[in-house]
């Protein structure tokens, strides 16, 4: 049994421990934390993610002694600024792929606020010029590297009836080009601004009056005529080009760092593709300069601004800039010399670009986007919608409403057909221009109801064949299939459908794209993946909660 003295000593030890622990807790409470959020262009995710972890692990502190916790989210540049404008995103820092969209962001913000959202001159984090990625043998056929190439060469090749035959390579077929959608992607908006400058033979001083030029409209139409489809992500385009090879895409608008990354894979044996090179348009281009924008927004506190400045200093410090160089970016710090992998061996030319184009005003950028809508390649689209009995309830309700919103995103020049299927296939509207029938189509869709079996294979095969027969091969051609179950009653098999798809793959990137939507857990995702992948389309997993987002993503291809 313990003596009174022993019990007293034990009490003293325990009390001291508790007081010490309380002191540590109080110290942490006093120090506190500052959460700083950054939404950044996904092109630099491989660089940013490990640096965020490194910074957080180091427990960096504000000038007031509070620990900074950085929360970073990779997101498309235009998608993110739309979220900031409508208030659904409230980050401390916005770091888009380039400064090109900043004038538009400020103009949109000032519709509901008195001050600019972006003030001052934000510092650049890393640099990468916007280039035309082209397979080296194709670039050489055009005269590269001795001849400077640009948008004029793209326009000429795009409108040539003989395609690559003009350059003694008939086996390469037509020229196939791609850039992302200007309403969703930084490289897309940069592409059409650069096209505009090239069509007008200007490098700065672009005005709204310039956009009325008939020659410009003709030039932009020529360039866009070779586009196989658009898209929401520059990285996605790079994956398509480097994954599917020259038969799918001859060239695409990408960032230099993506070409360096691909060539690094090829040289290390991770890719079996032929070499790809960066073509720096002779008419001029833009930097993907990744500005670090501390937002001038009401939700950004003084503490967060302080934390943002400390994180910015960390990112611009030499060790972090050297890590960017390893990934194919050009450091924002001009004192760091450009070295491998930014070299000819990796498809890059560190002496380029020679000419940087001026960022136009918000009004001019809006005008260019409107001109693009008039000149872009139309789509011939057949939507195939499952209305079998299992679609009852919320499924059919949200499927109807989301399809109606999707239809509203299509342009008047686009051609649309809608087929529904259950035990039978019904054509709600035949393949024809949407402009004159839009309201009629919306009315028809609003009256869709469910019932019957699921003849998925028959419906998919019929739509594919109809588009081959009736679609315009000079347009983007696509089939969108939505189903919530497995095939239960088709005459055709999955092999019949795949045989039809595979027979058309000689068209490469110009072939019909098949987008499949697995609407709920009962759909056969494996089968839908098999249908979409060979075409260059995409398979989606969906539900009543996110179906609208899926349709929005598909709309970026057109």
For each residue, the residues with C-beta under 8 A, 3 or more apart:
1:
2: 6 7 10
3: 6 7
4: 7 8
5: 8 9
6: 2 3 9 10
7: 2 3 4 10 11
8: 4 5 11 12
9: 5 6 12 13
10: 2 6 7 13 14
11: 7 8 14 15
12: 8 9 15 16
13: 9 10 16 17
14: 10 11 17 18
15: 11 12 18 19
16: 12 13 19 20
17: 13 14 20 21
18: 14 15 21 22
19: 15 16 22 23
20: 16 17 23 24
21: 17 18 24 25
22: 18 19 25 26
23: 19 20 26 27
24: 20 21 27 28
25: 21 22 28 29
26: 22 23 29 30
27: 23 24 30 31
28: 24 25 31 32
29: 25 26 32
30: 26 27
31: 27 28 61 65 66 67
32: 28 29 66 67
33: 66 67 68 69
34: 62 66 67 68 69 303 304 306 307
35: 69 71 304
36: 68 69 70 71 92 93 304 307 308 311
37: 70 71 72 73 90 91 92 93
38: 70 71 72 73 91 92 93 94 95 308 311
39: 72 73 75 80 83 84 89 91 93 94 95
40: 44 45 48 72 73 74 75 93 94 95 96 290
41: 44 74 75 76 77 80 95 96 97 186 290
42: 45 74 75 76 233 235
43: 97 128 234 235 255 257 258 288 290
44: 40 41 47 48 95 125 126 290 324 329
45: 40 42 48 49 74
46: 49 327
47: 44 50 51 126 323 324 327 329
48: 40 44 45 51 52 72 74
49: 45 46 52 53 72 74
50: 47 53 54 323
51: 47 48 54 55 314 315 320 323
52: 48 49 55 56 70 72
53: 49 50 56 57
54: 50 51 57 58
55: 51 52 58 60 68 70 311 314
56: 52 53 59 68 69 70
57: 53 54
58: 54 55
59: 56 67
60: 55 67 68 310 311 314
61: 31 64 65 66 67 68
62: 34 65 66 68 303 306 307 310
63: 306
64: 61 303 306
65: 31 61 62
66: 31 32 33 34 61 62 303 307
67: 31 32 33 34 59 60 61
68: 33 34 36 55 56 60 61 62 307 310 311
69: 33 34 35 36 56
70: 36 37 38 52 55 56 307 311
71: 35 36 37 38
72: 37 38 39 40 48 49 52
73: 37 38 39 40 91
74: 40 41 42 45 48 49
75: 39 40 41 42 79 80 83
76: 41 42 79 80 184 185 186 232 233
77: 41 80 81 96 97 98 101 185 186
78: 81 82 96 101 183 184 185 186 189
79: 75 76 82 83 184 232
80: 39 41 75 76 77 83 84 89 94 96
81: 77 78 84 85 94 96 101 105 108
82: 78 79 85 86
83: 39 75 79 80 86 88 89
84: 39 80 81 87 89 90 91 94 105 117 295 297
85: 81 82 105 108 109 117
86: 82 83
87: 84 90
88: 83
89: 39 80 83 84
90: 37 84 87 297 299
91: 37 38 39 73 84 94 295
92: 36 37 38 294 295 300 304 305 307 308
93: 36 37 38 39 40 292 293 294 295 308 311 312
94: 38 39 40 80 81 84 91 118 293 295
95: 38 39 40 41 44 125 290 291 292 293
96: 40 41 77 78 80 81 99 101 102 186 290 291 293
97: 41 43 77 186 187 234 255 288 290
98: 77 101 130 186 190 286 287 288 289 290 291
99: 96 102 122 289 291 359
100: 186 189 190 193 286 359 365
101: 77 78 81 96 98 104 105 186 189 365
102: 96 99 105 106 118 291 293 359
103: 106 107 359 360 361 362 365
104: 101 107 108 362 365 366
105: 81 84 85 101 102 108 109 117 118
106: 102 103 109 110 116 117 118 362
107: 103 104 110 111 362 363
108: 81 85 104 105 111
109: 85 105 106 112 113 116 117
110: 106 107 113 114 115 116 117
111: 107 108
112: 109
113: 109 110 117
114: 110
115: 110 119 296
116: 106 109 110 119 296
117: 84 85 105 106 109 110 113 295 296 297
118: 94 102 105 106 122 293 295 296
119: 115 116 296
120:
121:
122: 99 118 291 292 293 294
123: 291 292 312 316 332
124: 127 287 289 290 291 292 332
125: 44 95 290 291 292 315 316 324 332
126: 44 47 289 290 321 324 329 330 331 332
127: 124 287 288 289 290 329 330 331 332
128: 43 255 256 257 287 288 290 328 329 330
129: 255 256 278 280 285 286 287 288 352 353
130: 98 187 190 191 194 253 254 255 256 285 286 287 288
131: 253 254 255 256 259 278 279 280 281 285 353
132: 149 154 251 252 253 254 278 279 281
133: 238 241 251 252 253 254 258 259 276 277 278 279
134: 138 139 142 144 250 251 276 277 279
135: 138 139 246 250 251 274 275 276 277
136: 139 140 274 275 276 277 347
137: 140 141 274
138: 134 135 141 142 164 169 172 246 250 251
139: 134 135 136 142 144 145 149 277 279
140: 136 137 143 144 145
141: 137 138 164 167 168 169
142: 134 138 139 147 149 153 157 167
143: 140 146 147 149
144: 134 139 140 147 149 277 279
145: 139 140 277 349
146: 143
147: 142 143 144
148: 282
149: 132 139 142 143 144 153 279 281 282
150: 153 154 198 279 281 282 283
151: 154 155 194 195 198 199 219 223 281 283
152: 155 156 198 282 283
153: 142 149 150 156 157
154: 132 150 151 157 158 175 177 223 226 251
155: 151 152 158 159 219 222 223
156: 152 153 159 160 222
157: 142 153 154 160 163 164 166 175 226
158: 154 155 175 177 222 223 224 225 226
159: 155 156 222 225
160: 156 157 163 166 175
161:
162: 165 166 170
163: 157 160 166 170 172 173 174 175
164: 138 141 157 167 169 170 171 172 173 174 175 250
165: 162 168 169 170
166: 157 160 162 163
167: 141 142 164
168: 141 165
169: 138 141 164 165 172
170: 162 163 164 165 173
171: 164
172: 138 163 164 169 246 250
173: 163 164 170 176 247 508
174: 163 164 226 510
175: 154 157 158 160 163 164 226 250 251
176: 173 226 228 248 249 250 251 508 509 510
177: 154 158 223 226 227 228 249 250 251 252
178: 227 228 229 230 231 237 240 241 249 251 252 253 509
179: 187 188 191 192 227 230 237 252 253
180: 184 185 187 188 191 230 231 232 233 234 236 237 253 556
181: 184 185 188 230 231 232 556 557
182: 185 188 189 191 192 369 372
183: 78 188 189 369 556
184: 76 78 79 180 181 188 232 556
185: 76 77 78 180 181 182 188 189 231 232 233 234 556
186: 41 76 77 78 96 97 98 100 101 189 190 234 288
187: 97 130 179 180 190 191 234 237 253 254 255 288
188: 179 180 181 182 183 184 185 191 192 230 253
189: 78 100 101 182 183 185 186 192 193 365 369
190: 98 100 130 186 187 193 194 253 285 286 288
191: 130 179 180 182 187 188 194 195 253
192: 179 182 188 189 195 196 220 368 369 371 372
193: 100 189 190 196 197 206 286 357 360 365 368
194: 130 151 190 191 197 198 281 283 284 285 286 357
195: 151 191 192 198 199 219 220 223
196: 192 193 199 200 206 210 211 216 220 368 371
197: 193 194 200 202 203 206 283 284 357
198: 150 151 152 194 195 201 219 281 283 284
199: 151 195 196 213 215 216 219 220
200: 196 197 206 210 213 215 216
201: 198 283
202: 197 205 206 210
203: 197 283 284 355 357 358
204: 357 358
205: 202 358
206: 193 196 197 200 202 210 358 360 364
207: 210 211 364
208: 211 363 364 367
209: 212
210: 196 200 202 206 207 213 216
211: 196 207 208 216 364 367 368 371
212: 209
213: 199 200 210 216 217
214: 217 218
215: 199 200 218 219
216: 196 199 200 210 211 213 219 220 371
217: 213 214 220 221 371 374 375
218: 214 215 221 222
219: 151 155 195 198 199 215 216 222 223
220: 192 195 196 199 216 217 223 224 371 372 375
221: 217 218 224 225 375
222: 155 156 158 159 218 219 225
223: 151 154 155 158 177 195 219 220 226 227
224: 158 220 221 227 372 375 376 377
225: 158 159 221 222 377 474
226: 154 157 158 174 175 176 177 223
227: 177 178 179 223 224 230 376 377 476
228: 176 177 178 248 249 476 509 510 536
229: 178 476 478 509 513 536 557 558
230: 178 179 180 181 188 227 376 556 557 558
231: 178 180 181 185 236 237 240 556 557
232: 76 79 180 181 184 185 236 553 556
233: 42 76 180 185 236 237
234: 43 97 180 185 186 187 237 238 253 254 255 258
235: 42 43 238 239 258
236: 180 231 232 233 239 240
237: 178 179 180 187 231 233 234 240 241 249 252 253 254
238: 133 234 235 241 242 252 254 258 262
239: 235 236 242 243
240: 178 231 236 237 243 244 248 249 536
241: 133 178 237 238 244 245 248 249 252 254 276
242: 238 239 245 262 271 273 276
243: 239 240
244: 240 241 247 248 249 508 509 536
245: 241 242 248 273 274
246: 135 138 172 249 250 274
247: 173 244 508 509
248: 176 228 240 241 244 245 508 509 536
249: 176 177 178 228 237 240 241 244 246 252 508 509
250: 134 135 138 164 172 175 176 177 246
251: 132 133 134 135 138 154 175 176 177 178 279
252: 132 133 177 178 179 237 238 241 249
253: 130 131 132 133 178 179 180 187 188 190 191 234 237
254: 130 131 132 133 187 234 237 238 241 258 259
255: 43 97 128 129 130 131 187 234 258 259 288
256: 128 129 130 131 259 260 278 328 330 342 348
257: 43 128 260 261 327 328 329
258: 43 133 234 235 238 254 255 261 262 328
259: 131 133 254 255 256 262 263 276 277 278 328 346 347 348
260: 256 257 263 264 327 328 341 342 346 347 348
261: 257 258 264 265 327 328
262: 238 242 258 259 265 266 271 273 276 347
263: 259 260 266 267 275 276 341 345 346 347
264: 260 261 267 268 328 341 346
265: 261 262 268 270 271
266: 262 263 269 270 271 272 273 275
267: 263 264 345 346
268: 264 265
269: 266
270: 265 266
271: 242 262 265 266
272: 266
273: 242 245 262 266 276
274: 135 136 137 245 246
275: 135 136 263 266 347
276: 133 134 135 136 241 242 259 262 263 273 347
277: 133 134 135 136 139 144 145 259 347
278: 129 131 132 133 256 259 347 348 349 352
279: 131 132 133 134 139 144 149 150 251
280: 129 131 285 349 352 353 354
281: 131 132 149 150 151 194 198 284 285 353
282: 148 149 150 152 354 355
283: 150 151 152 194 197 198 201 203 355
284: 194 197 198 203 281 353 354 355 356 357
285: 129 130 131 190 194 280 281 353 355 356 357
286: 98 100 129 130 190 193 194 356 357 359
287: 98 124 127 128 129 130 356
288: 43 97 98 127 128 129 130 186 187 190 255
289: 98 99 124 126 127 332
290: 40 41 43 44 95 96 97 98 124 125 126 127 128 332
291: 95 96 98 99 102 122 123 124 125
292: 93 95 122 123 124 125 312 315
293: 93 94 95 96 102 118 122
294: 92 93 122 300 305 308 309 312
295: 84 91 92 93 94 117 118 300
296: 115 116 117 118 119 300
297: 84 90 117 300
298:
299: 90
300: 92 294 295 296 297 304 305
301: 304 305
302: 305 306
303: 34 62 64 66 306 307
304: 34 35 36 92 300 301 307 308
305: 92 294 300 301 302 308 309
306: 34 62 63 64 302 303 309 310
307: 34 36 62 66 68 70 92 303 304 310 311
308: 36 38 92 93 294 304 305 311 312
309: 294 305 306 312 313
310: 60 62 68 306 307 313 314
311: 36 38 55 60 68 70 93 307 308 314 315
312: 93 123 292 294 308 309 315 316
313: 309 310 316 317
314: 51 55 60 310 311 317 320
315: 51 125 292 311 312 320
316: 123 125 312 313 320 321 332 333
317: 313 314 320 321
318: 321 322 333 336
319: 322 323
320: 51 314 315 316 317 323 324
321: 126 316 317 318 324 325 331 332 333 336
322: 318 319 325 326 331 336
323: 47 50 51 319 320 326 327
324: 44 47 125 126 320 321 327 329 330 331
325: 321 322 328 329 330 331 336 338 339 342
326: 322 323 341
327: 46 47 257 260 261 323 324
328: 128 256 257 258 259 260 261 264 325 341 342 346 348
329: 44 47 126 127 128 257 324 325
330: 126 127 128 256 324 325 338 342 350
331: 126 127 321 322 324 325 334 336
332: 123 124 125 126 127 289 290 316 321
333: 316 318 321 336
334: 331
335:
336: 318 321 322 325 331 333
337:
338: 325 330 342 350
339: 325 342 343
340: 343 345 346
341: 260 263 264 326 328 345 346 348
342: 256 260 325 328 330 338 339 346 348 350
343: 339 340 346 348 350
344: 347 348 349
345: 263 267 340 341
346: 259 260 263 264 267 328 340 341 342 343
347: 136 259 260 262 263 275 276 277 278 344
348: 256 259 260 278 328 341 342 343 344
349: 145 278 280 344 352
350: 330 338 342 343
351:
352: 129 278 280 349
353: 129 131 280 281 284 285 356
354: 280 282 284
355: 203 282 283 284 285
356: 284 285 286 287 353
357: 193 194 197 203 204 284 285 286
358: 203 204 205 206
359: 99 100 102 103 286
360: 103 193 206 364 365 368
361: 103 364 365
362: 103 104 106 107 365 366
363: 107 208 366 367
364: 206 207 208 211 360 361 367 368
365: 100 101 103 104 189 193 360 361 362 368 369
366: 104 362 363 369 370
367: 208 211 363 364 370 371
368: 192 193 196 211 360 364 365 371 372
369: 182 183 189 192 365 366 372 373
370: 366 367 373 374
371: 192 196 211 216 217 220 367 368 374 375
372: 182 192 220 224 368 369 375 376
373: 369 370 376 411
374: 217 370 371
375: 217 220 221 224 371 372
376: 224 227 230 372 373 411
377: 224 225 227 474 475 476
378: 411 413 414 415 472 475 476
379: 410 414 415 475 476 477 478 557 558
380: 414 415 431 467 470 471 472 475 476 477 478
381: 410 414 415 416 417 477 478 479 480 558
382: 416 417 418 419 431 463 466 467 478 479 480
383: 403 406 416 417 418 419 479 480 482
384: 419 420 421 459 460 463 479 480 481 482
385: 399 403 418 419 420 421 448 482
386: 391 420 421 422 454 456 459 482 483 484 485 519
387: 391 396 420 421 422 448 449 450 451 452
388: 391 421 422 423 450 451 452 453 454 484 485 488
389: 392 422 450 451 452 453
390: 395 450 454 484 485 522
391: 386 387 388 395 396 399 450 484 519
392: 389 395 396 450
393: 396 397
394: 397 398 544
395: 390 391 392 398 399 450 484 519 520 544
396: 387 391 392 393 399 400 448 449 450
397: 393 394 400 401 544
398: 394 395 401 402 544 547 548
399: 385 391 395 396 402 403 448 482 519 544 547
400: 396 397 403 404 445 446 448
401: 397 398 404 405 548
402: 398 399 405 406 547 548 550 551
403: 383 385 399 400 406 407 418 445 551
404: 400 401 407 408 442 445 446
405: 401 402 408 409 548 551
406: 383 402 403 409 410 551 552 554 555
407: 403 404 410 416 434 438 441 442 445
408: 404 405 438 442
409: 405 406 551 552 555
410: 379 381 406 407 414 416 434 555 558
411: 373 376 378 414 434 435
412: 433 434 435 436 438
413: 378 433 434 435
414: 378 379 380 381 410 411 433 434 558
415: 378 379 380 381 431 432 433 434 471 472 475
416: 381 382 383 407 410 429 431 432 434 441
417: 381 382 383 427 429 430 431 432 463 466 467
418: 382 383 385 403 427 428 429 441 444 445
419: 382 383 384 385 425 426 427 428 459 462 463
420: 384 385 386 387 425 426 428 448
421: 384 385 386 387 388 424 425 426 454 455 456 458 459
422: 386 387 388 389 450 451 452 453 454 455
423: 388 452 453 455 489
424: 421 452 455
425: 419 420 421 455 458 459 462
426: 419 420 421
427: 417 418 419 430
428: 418 419 420 441 444 445 448
429: 416 417 418 432 437 440 441 444
430: 417 427
431: 380 382 415 416 417 466 467 470 471
432: 415 416 417 429 436 437
433: 412 413 414 415 436 437
434: 407 410 411 412 413 414 415 416 437 438 441
435: 411 412 413 438
436: 412 432 433
437: 429 432 433 434 440 441
438: 407 408 412 434 435 441 442
439: 442 443
440: 429 437 443 444
441: 407 416 418 428 429 434 437 438 444 445
442: 404 407 408 438 439 445 446
443: 439 440 446 447
444: 418 428 429 440 441 447 448
445: 400 403 404 407 418 428 441 442 448
446: 400 404 442 443
447: 443 444
448: 385 387 396 399 400 420 428 444 445
449: 387 396
450: 387 388 389 390 391 392 395 396 422
451: 387 388 389 422
452: 387 388 389 422 423 424
453: 388 389 422 423 488 489
454: 386 388 390 421 422 483 485 486 487 488 489
455: 421 422 423 424 425 458 459 487 488 489 490 491
456: 386 421 459 460 481 483 485 486 487 490 527
457: 460 461 487 490 492 493 494 496 497
458: 421 425 455 461 462 490 491 492
459: 384 386 419 421 425 455 456 462 463 481 490
460: 384 456 457 463 464 479 481 497 514 531
461: 457 458 464 465 492 496 497 500
462: 419 425 458 459 465 466
463: 382 384 417 419 459 460 466 467 479 481
464: 460 461 467 468 479 497 500 501 512 514
465: 461 462 468 469 500
466: 382 417 431 462 463 469 470
467: 380 382 417 431 463 464 470 471 477 478 479 512
468: 464 465 471 504 512
469: 465 466
470: 380 431 466 467
471: 380 415 431 467 468 475 477 512
472: 378 380 415 475 477
473: 477 510
474: 225 377
475: 377 378 379 380 415 471 472
476: 227 228 229 377 378 379 380 513 557 558
477: 379 380 381 467 471 472 473 511 512 513
478: 229 379 380 381 382 467 512 513 514 515 537 557 558
479: 381 382 383 384 460 463 464 467 512 513 514 515 537
480: 381 382 383 384 515 516 517 554
481: 384 456 459 460 463 514 515 516 517 528 531
482: 383 384 385 386 399 516 517 519 542
483: 386 454 456 516 517 518 519 523 528
484: 386 388 390 391 395 518 519 520 522 523
485: 386 388 390 454 456 488 520 522 523 524
486: 454 456 522 523 524 527
487: 454 455 456 457 490 494 524 527
488: 388 453 454 455 485
489: 423 453 454 455
490: 455 456 457 458 459 487 493
491: 455 458
492: 457 458 461 496 497
493: 457 490 496 497
494: 457 487 497 498 527 530 531
495: 498 499
496: 457 461 492 493 499 500
497: 457 460 461 464 492 493 494 500 501 531
498: 494 495 501 502 530 531 534
499: 495 496 502 503
500: 461 464 465 496 497 503 504
501: 464 497 498 504 505 514 531 534 535
502: 498 499 505 534
503: 499 500
504: 468 500 501 507 511 512
505: 501 502 508 511 534
506: 511
507: 504 510 511
508: 173 176 244 247 248 249 505 511
509: 176 178 228 229 244 247 248 249 536
510: 174 176 228 473 507
511: 477 504 505 506 507 508 535 536
512: 464 467 468 471 477 478 479 504 535
513: 229 476 477 478 479 535 536 537 557
514: 460 464 478 479 481 501 531 532 535 537
515: 478 479 480 481 532 537 538 539 540 554 557
516: 480 481 482 483 528 529 531 532 537 538 539 540
517: 480 481 482 483 528 539 540 542 547 550
518: 483 484 523 524 525 528 539 540 541 542
519: 386 391 395 399 482 483 484 523 542 543 547
520: 395 484 485 523 542 543
521:
522: 390 484 485 486
523: 483 484 485 486 518 519 520 528
524: 485 486 487 518 527 528
525: 518 528 529 539 541
526: 529 530
527: 456 486 487 494 524 530 531
528: 481 483 516 517 518 523 524 525 531 532 539
529: 516 525 526 532 533 539
530: 494 498 526 527 533 534
531: 460 481 494 497 498 501 514 516 527 528 534 535 539
532: 514 515 516 528 529 535 537 538 539
533: 529 530 537 539
534: 498 501 502 505 530 531
535: 501 511 512 513 514 531 532
536: 228 229 240 244 248 509 511 513
537: 478 479 513 514 515 516 532 533
538: 515 516 532 553 554
539: 515 516 517 518 525 528 529 531 532 533
540: 515 516 517 518 550 553 554
541: 518 525
542: 482 517 518 519 520 546 547 550
543: 519 520 546 547
544: 394 395 397 398 399 547
545:
546: 542 543 549 550
547: 398 399 402 517 519 542 543 544 550 551
548: 398 401 402 405 551 552
549: 546 552 553
550: 402 517 540 542 546 547 553 554
551: 402 403 405 406 409 547 548 554 555
552: 406 409 548 549 555 556
553: 232 538 540 549 550 556
554: 406 480 515 538 540 550 551 557 558
555: 406 409 410 551 552 558
556: 180 181 183 184 185 230 231 232 552 553
557: 181 229 230 231 379 476 478 513 515 554
558: 229 230 379 381 410 414 476 478 554 555
